[in-house]
Amino acid sequence: MAVGIISDIHGNIEALEVVVSKLHELGVDRIGCLGDIVGYGPNPNETVELVKQSCDFIVIGNHDAFVANCYPDFDFVGRSWGIVTETTKDLSKANKEFLKSLKPKIRTADIIFVHGNPAYPRPHCIRDYLLADMELRTEKRIIPGTDPIQARCMSRYGLAEVFECLTREKRKKVFVGHTHLGFASKRLPIIGEPDSEENLDKITVYMIKHNIPADKDFFELELDPDSKYIFNPGSVGQPRDLDNRASFMVIDRNKATWYRCAYDYEKTMKKLSVLKIPDRYKERISEGK
């Protein structure tokens, strides 16, 4: 069964329409969404409606939870509060109720779907980040890398802890969003202490930004049935890996494939131009950051 996974749409209907069309063209059997349907983009109602029509399962993101007032102490820092408020001011009551109804985690027999970090209980599993980079392959905990895109955020739990979360919950795969950076992390079967140097060396990271150059539009990864995996599909509506193309993935049996699709971001930017948000938030979708 081929399953399409999308995340972090952020009110960008132009990007979402192209991605949904591509998934139908690819003939996927189901589509799942990892949250952050709204926020930042100019079309919150349209994106919620299309997600409802297109997706078979959906988890809530931190932007969705904030807009739907799921947690009284759930808030944003800095300018994000005003930007999310401005871009979702016309969100209908019915769509707010729909967002409020979404679960923070969905589990199947061997998979966990969550927006942020599965090692946390709610609401932190929605808003805490799970970052990865090639230099961090043998680190016990994820630390800010040299990449300035990632240096802004830091998770308390690293990849090793999340793999242990999968072990505790008797699952083999987890799908996360939130960072707007596509990646896969693989851990080979381990013996002994999970955070030993030997076992940390069994963790491999594939950053999608390094595997889909501008002249390519997909990256395939063959999966080992005996290993555990963490997947991030990247962002549909606001990629942050210096590639402005919409990002998503498809998992099918023992293969995971990430795709990039160009869309009319200038149309989205034109809509953003009339909203009361800082210019850099209007321009970032053209720059992929």
Number of C-alpha atoms within 10 A of each C-alpha: 9 17 19 29 28 33 32 31 32 29 27 27 25 22 25 26 17 16 25 19 11 16 24 14 9 12 12 16 13 17 21 19 30 30 32 27 36 30 28 28 28 27 23 24 20 20 23 24 13 15 24 15 9 16 16 14 17 26 23 26 29 28 29 25 26 21 22 18 16 19 13 8 9 15 15 15 7 7 11 16 14 16 20 21 17 17 22 24 13 12 18 13 10 10 17 19 14 16 27 18 14 18 17 24 19 15 12 9 9 12 17 19 27 25 31 30 28 27 20 16 11 14 17 17 21 30 21 22 23 26 28 28 21 13 12 20 20 21 16 19 19 23 20 18 18 10 10 9 16 18 12 9 15 18 17 14 20 21 30 23 18 19 25 16 17 22 13 9 14 12 19 20 20 24 23 30 30 28 27 25 25 28 24 21 22 20 22 17 12 15 9 8 10 17 17 14 12 14 19 21 15 17 23 19 21 18 17 22 17 12 15 17 13 11 6 10 15 17 17 16 13 11 16 13 11 10 15 21 26 22 22 31 31 32 30 29 34 30 25 22 23 15 20 24 27 27 33 26 25 22 19 15 11 10 13 20 16 25 23 24 16 15 18 12 20 13 10 23 19 13 13 21 15 10 15 12 19 13 11 10 17 21 18 16 25 18 15 18 18
